[in-house]
């Protein structure tokens, strides 16, 4: 049975992650290597064979496991980012920017002041 988070994640497919957003993800992940060493990998799942739960989303794993610990995506047609955490995937957090969403997972980069 799907959790409410699964329903939301699967109902609103992710929009494509831009090159600029991929660069921001890479910068955040590089910062985690020094300041949050428990983070293993951070990548955009873009293989056609990936599970629908993670396909098109940013996947963050911990060093202690290869399984996704966090999923991050911006639903198509919407202007916010969603973070869901394992193991239950039943609590979603919304953020205005990708950097804010990533820093929710591990706050390793300074965020520009809000207007």
Beta strands, then each sheet from edge to edge (+ up, - down):
strand 1: 39-44
strand 2: 58-62
strand 3: 68-73
strand 4: 81-85
strand 5: 92-95
sheet 1: 1+ 2- 3+ 4- 5+
end
